[in-house]
Amino acid sequence: MYECETCPRIFNRSSACKQHMDAKDHWAYRYECETCDSEFYSACDAERHMEYYGHYAPKMPCETCGELFHTQVAAEQHMNDLRHWAPSWSCDTCDQMFHTERAAEQHMRHKRHSKTYCYPCERNFQNENGLRMHQNSRIHRSQNSMCPFCKKAYTTASGVIHHVETGSCANASSLNRESVYEFVHSRDTQGAFTNRLLEWNESESSHYSVTKHAFNGYDWECYLCHREFGSPKALNAHLNSPVHKQTLYHCPNKLSRCGKEFVTLAGLFNHLEAESCAYIRFEKVQQHIQSVFTSGRSIAF
């Protein structure tokens, strides 16, 4: 059964229904002009009408007063003339918005709302981590971390460990990266932050000395990574650094699945001090430095 779109008549065939609506002009209007009251049977007819008479409704809004314009150019001209551009620069802390980056920075400095600005030093940093590292440096912190062997003071725990791992401590010159790992690993019974190695590579504790074969005709070349150095001394320093050593430690943060690994214990401590994975506060890391080299106790962060 087919119903007329306007009157209550019903037809058995579609063709009869269409013939009736054509004859009686009973087709229902479905498309309206966006400006005047004209109605149309098809979208195509409505489009032709609006294009011919310029009856398209304005759709481009002003960002401040909400007035509508037919084109983006007209809307921008209006906003330029009346300064109706919406503010696009936000404060790092509060909800206040500003029309210029300079105005936003002035507000944040005045209210101390910036998350990347060091107010005592009047320095801005690219991100919060950069600011945090700066605030945890010797510029803002006293040297409270002390080497347990020679009592030399450092600003950070990672500085103390680097001092010991590189054999720089006069009272513990026998210690190095490998011996520190073996000592720490023996006390990290749960493998919370030390890697369980299937085998210990003897070359880990070897000392390399460059031969003339490392010279490629232009520079001294590392056969592992192919980096080039200006002197055999520089290449020796590179080869005997931890750059090509096994990763011995991993971040203990399982909740965020950080997964970062480190060649040295100092590297791990530096990662934790940066608070990049939000596992432990900087101050808490500093408290662990003395326990690292104290025998008889397990280490836990």
KAMO-V146136 format. One line per field, one symbol per residue. phi: phi as a letter, one per 40 degrees, with the letter a starting at -180 (. if undefined). psi: psi as a letter, one per 20 degrees, with the letter a starting at -180 (. if undefined). burial: # if it has 16 or more other C-alpha atoms within 10 Angstrom, else .. A space follows every 50 residues. Layout:
phi=???
psi=???
burial=???
This chain:
phi=.bcccbcccbbcbcccccccccccfccccbbbccbcccbbcbcccccccc cccgccccbccccbcgcbbcbccccccccccbfccccbbbccbcccbbcb cccccccccccfcccbbccccfbbbcaccccccccccccbbccbcbccbb gccbcbccccccdcccgccccacccadcccccccccbcccgcabccccac ccccbcbcbcbccccchbacbcccbgcbbcaccccdccccccdbcccbbb ccccccfdgcbbcbccccccccccfcbfcacdccccccccccbccgbcba c
psi=qpqqigrjqqqhqhhhgggghghjljpppipqqigajqqqhqhggggggh ggjljpqpioqqigiiqqqhqhggghgghggjljpqpipqqhgajpqqhq hghghgghggiliqijpoghilqqqhrhhggghghjrihiqrnipppigi jpqrhqhhggghgghjkiphiliiqagghgghgghhimhjkhiqqophqo ohihjqpqppriiipjigroppigijqqqiqhghhghghjrjgjrqpiqq pjnhgjlgjqqqhqhhgghhghhikhjkhqqghhghiihhhgjoqiqqpq .
burial=..##............##.##....##...####....##.....##.## ....##...###.....##.....##.##....##...####....##.. ...##.##....######............##.#.#........####.. ..###############.#.....####.##..##.##...####..... .........#....#....###.....##..#..##.###.#..###### ###.......###############.#.##.#..##.##..##.....#. .
